[in-house]
Amino acid sequence: MIRKCLFPVAGYGTRFLPATKSMPKEMLPVVNKPLVQYGVEEAIEAGMMNCAFVTGRGKRAIADHFDISYELEHQIAGSNKESLLDSIRDVINQGTFTMVRQREMLGLGHAVLTGESLIGSEPFGMLLSDDLCVNDAGPGVMTQLAKIYERFGCSVVAVQEVPMEEVHRYGVIDGQQLQDGLYRVESMVEKPAADNAPSNLAIIGRYILTPDIFDILRNTPPGAGGEVQITDALQTQAKNGSVLAYKFHGRRFDCGSVPGFVEATNFVFNNLFGTNT
């Protein structure tokens, strides 16, 4: 039912300077694949073959990654290195990739609104590449959210429990539990202090959004940090009872931070090579 996934990839990646001075943070490799490729593979697994990127200056490497490199293909054709391109070839063959540039960094909500021309008037997924999610026991997080959308037909956000001392880093939900792991969102707060947090259920970088979110964003004033926050727009939807939160199955790594990135790298390396070193 959902064909498109939006990837906001215009951020500067300042927590990884100087590495991200001239390289997009989304292209940082977790072992042998860039972060953004893991996200695109997750979207394609969920049937979201149309991948729409909201980019910024200095992000050309992302477009190049999802295109054929004829010179490279020629150089390694017939060698034992050719198979190393299999995963990205599969992605390129399955997906369609479109891009629009976010001219000013005015918040995640503004990035979503910038992507409207690529999405149109249909429900869509949104995936933040900073969050690397894995689920060895079943489908990926975007597939899980898409199944929730198919049942209820409203916006869905992925949540996980975090320690109360970390809630100030997230958007946090308050809501009524409908069944195990599924909540109807009544309110959400962007980066609350622990004393003011309604719960420890934090929103992570996986969403299904209905297209009315664009009109809501157009009328959403700047919020926390002077930026247009997607959380504020979702709060407006929640007032109409049209946002669900789902405690997903799997493991999430915060690759927007150096410790989380290192943890993800160790995890993927151990899974690939079957070692605990």
N, C-alpha and C positions, 0 to 999 in steps of 0.2 A: 504493500500500500504506500510505502514511503520510498521515493526514488532518489531524493537528493540529500546530501549532507554538507553542511556549511563548516568550513575550517577557518576561524579567525587566526591569522598567522602574521599580523602586522606588528606585533610587539617588539621591543628593542632587546629583550633578554639581558637586562643589565646585571642580573645576579650572576651571569656567567662571563662577564668581562674579565680579561680582554679577549677571550675566545670568540665572543659574539660581536666584536667590533666590526668585522667584515663578513661574518658567516651567520646566517639565520640560526637562532637557537633551535628551531624545529629540525634543522639538519644535523644537530649533534648526534653522533652515532651511539646507540646502545648496542655494543659489541659490533655487529656488522650491518646494521640497518639504521637509518636516521629515524628519529622520533616520529616525524610526520608520516613515514611509511607504515609504521605500526598502526597509527590511527586510521589511515586510508584502508588498510587491510581489514580492520574491524568494521568499518562502514560498508565495504563491499560484501563482507560476510553477511551483513544484515540486509543485503539487497539494495543498498544505496549506492548505485553505480555512478551517479552524477555527483562528482566532488567539486564543490565551489569554494575557492580560496579567496579570502579577503586579505590582501597582501599590503606591503608598504615598501618604502625605498630600501634597497639593498637585499631584496628577497628573490632575486632572479634565480638563485640556485634551486628553489623549490619547483619552479616551472620547469627548469632543465631536468630535474630529477625524474619528473613524470613525463619525459619525452625520450625519444630514441637518440642515443649518441652514436652516430654512424662511424665516427672515427674510432671510438672505443670498440664498437662491435667488430670493425674490420681488424683491429690490432689483435684481438684475443680469439677470433673465429678459429675453431678447430683445436684450441688449446684446452688444457685441463682447468683453465680459469673461466671458461665460457659459462659453465654451470652456475657460477656465482651470481650471474645476472638473472637466473630463473625467476626468483621471487618478484623482482621489479618488472620483468617482462610480463608476468602473469597479471600484475596490477595494471600495467599500461594497456594490455589487451582487453581487460574487463571493464575498466573505468573510462569515464569521460571527464575531462578536467577543464574548468573554466576559472577565470581570475578577474578580480576587480581590485583597484587600489584604494585603500583608506588614506585620504590625503592628510588627515589630522588624527592624532591619537586622543580621542575624546571618550574612551571607555569601551567596554565590551558591548554594551547596548548599542552604541554608535556603530561599532563594527558589524553587528548583526543587521542594523538598518542599511548599512552600506551594501550588504550582500543581497538586498531585496531584488535587485535587477537580475540576479542569477537564480534566485529561488522562485519568484513569481507567487501566485496565490494558491499554494499547496502546502500541506504539512511537510516538515523537514527535520532531519536530525542536525544536531550541532555537536561538534567534538573538539575539545581543547587538547592539543597534542602534548601539552605539559603533563597531563595525566596519562600515564601508561597503565593500561588495565589488562590483566591476563586472567583467564579462567580455564585451567586445564581440565576441569570436570564437565564442561559444557559450553554453550554458546557464549559469545562475547557480550559485553555490556550493551552495545547498541542493539544487538539482536534481542536481548531481554527487554529493553525499553520499547522496541518496535512491537513486540507481542503485547505489552501493556496497552500501547496506543490502539492496537487493533481491537482490543476488548472495550475500551472506554472512550476513545475518540477525542482525547483532550491532551493538553501539554503534560509531559512527564519529565521529571528530573531524577537523576541518580543521586542517592545519598548513602553515606556511611557514617557509622558512629566514630567520633573522634574524642580524645581526652578533652575535658572541659577547659584545660589551660591552653588548648589550641583553637578554640572556637573563634577567637578574634581574627583568625586568618581566612574565614570562610563565610559564605552565606549560609544561614542556619534556618531550618524550618520548624514550624509548630503546626500540628495537625491532628486529625482524628485517624486512628488506625482502623482500616477497613478489613484487613486480613493480615496474616503474618507477613511482615516486610513491606506492606503497601499502605500508604497514608494519603488521605485527602488533605491537601495543604490549606491551612487557614490563614497563616501569615508566615512571612520570612523576613529575616533581618540580615543586612549585610555587615559582616565583621563586627559582631557585638562583643562587648566585654563579657567575661565569664559570668559576672553577677546579673547581667541583663539578658543572657541567652535563653531562649524559650526551650531549647533542648540541646543535645549534643549530636543531632543529625545534620551533618554538613553536606552541602551540595558540592558534587565534584563535576568534572568537565564533560559530562554526557547529558544531552537533552534531546527530547522530541518537542518541537514547538509548532503550534498551529499558526496559520498565516495572519490571524488578527494581531499577532505580536508586533507586526510592523506599524500598524496604525497606533497601537498603544505606545510604542517607542517614540513615534513622532511627537507625542504629547506628554512624554515623560521628561521632567526637568532634571538637570544634573543633580546627582546625589552624592554619596560618599566619595571624597577625593575630588569633587568638582567634575566628576565624569558621569556619563549616562550609564546607569547600571541595569543589566538585564534582570537582576533580582527585583528592582523596583517595578519593572514591567510585568514580571511574573506575579508580583504581589497584586497588581491590578487584576490579572486573570484569576488569581486565587479568590478574590472577593466575590467572584461569580461562581465559585466552586468548580473551577475548570483546570485545576493543576493537581497532579498526583505526584507523590514522591515514592520512589522504589528503592529499597535496600538491596542492591544488586549482589549477585553471586560472583565471587572472584576476588582478585587482589589488585589494589591500586597503588601505584608508586608516584609520588609527587616529584616529577622530573623538572619542575620549575625551580627546585632547590638543589644545591650541590649534594647534600647528603642523600636526598631521595634519588637523584640521578645515579649516584654511585651504588646505592642499594639495588636499583633496577638493573644496572649493568652486571652486578654480581649474580643476581637472580637469573638473568637471561643466559649469562655465560655458563652457570652451573647446569641449567636445563639443556643447553646445546651440547655441552661436552661431558655431562655426567660426572662432574667433579665438585668437590666441596672446598676447593682451594680458592 
